Amino acid sequence: MKRKYFDFLTNIVYGIFPERKKNKKAAKFLQEVYNYVIFLEHFQEKIKDQSYNLSLQVILNEKTKRLCFVFVGFLDNLPLKYQKDIEDAFRLLVQNYIYKSKLLSRFYRKPQGYPGDYLMFELLYDNKPISKGLGYYFDNLILGYPFTKSIISRKNYMTAILKKEIFDSLNNQTILNIGSGSCREIKELLPLGIDKKVEFHCLDQDQDSLVYAKSLLANRFSNITMSFTHQKALSLFGYNRLSNNFQLGRYDIIYSMGVVDYFLDNVLSRFLRNYYALVASRGKLILAFCGANYFEYYPIKLFCDWLFYNRNYKDVVKLVKDTLGVKPVILQPEGNNSIFFVIVGKK
Ligand SMILES: C[S@@+](CC[C@H](N)C(=O)[O-])C[C@H]1O[C@@H](n2cnc3c(N)ncnc32)[C@H](O)[C@@H]1O
């Protein structure tokens, strides 16, 4: 164990909770963290010359789950700044173990400058460990987490919704995808034999994601048109003018996954107002949200400093009604209450 990092964490914790001797809660927390790091040290030794062992994986998963419970309990009600200081110090302490996982390392480093980039999501959708040794175990740990499974099930559910909308419609479709990333759901939809003309318009703030999606998807089917716009979702609507191709009432479907979870409520309201105006009559705005199960998201926050807002669907229904005056339909993939879809139809 890097003693200096443990001392650093100890100093932060006792800086927040002085009176070291009396503070049993802080001492217990530090002991739990210490035990976890010692466990990782031993674990690393144990797996050294062995092939993959499922029982060891179960032990790592259990120990990590327990650690997350300890963190959530200890940080509860602490000011956000203290929570962040403690989590940052913890990541320093365990960096030589957990970032042997290439997945966790990328999620933490955020090389595109923001959390949840297109390659990160491709790695999650591929759902396969890619690291060696201890990293392999941590890859598996994070791929097995409810959070990761929710992301995959969100993509599958969106593919199913789009498929139904497109196949059930009698008309050609014009579809806008906001925060399109790798467009994995479109990639999985195209080979299903779409029987009409569909124009997909993909918008993302990350030019690299658009280049990537274009290389995968453009010019593959004669009835499918793909276009790409590099822009931030809300900067389309500056100075009461709409940029480029975007026109009021143009789109049969506007959908978005993995974007609104980064917006505060006032920004979400603006987003709803502006994009609802681009939906055609009898069209739909379809948005995926992360639900309010904080504990399920916590490991990704603790290990990767990946933050977003998770919401209760009742609060979202109220926000949509207050903003657009329309009651949305809520859909949830079976067996998954960590995410939900909000569908706002237009008359
Ligand atoms: C979490 S990823 C999800 C990608 C894809 N929708 C999916 O579910 O696989 C979020 C994507 O939205 C983009 N994004 C985030 N905020 C955005 C914004 N305000 N405007 C445009 N794109 C945004 C990011 O660049 C990234 O590609």
The ligand as an ORCA input file, in Angstrom:
! r2SCAN-3c Opt
* xyz 0 1
  C     -23.465      9.161    -22.979
  S     -23.138      9.378    -24.697
  C     -24.507      8.545    -25.419
  C     -24.332      8.310    -26.881
  C     -25.511      7.608    -27.554
  N     -26.697      8.443    -27.527
  C     -25.779      6.291    -26.885
  O     -26.711      6.224    -26.076
  O     -25.043      5.333    -27.150
  C     -23.560     11.061    -24.856
  C     -23.256     11.663    -26.218
  O     -23.936     12.896    -26.244
  C     -23.055     13.924    -26.627
  N     -23.494     15.127    -25.921
  C     -23.515     15.332    -24.587
  N     -24.010     16.547    -24.317
  C     -24.304     17.119    -25.504
  C     -24.824     18.370    -25.898
  N     -25.157     19.288    -24.972
  N     -24.982     18.617    -27.203
  C     -24.657     17.703    -28.148
  N     -24.147     16.501    -27.841
  C     -23.976     16.199    -26.535
  C     -21.662     13.455    -26.250
  O     -20.684     14.058    -27.057
  C     -21.780     11.945    -26.457
  O     -21.427     11.569    -27.751
*
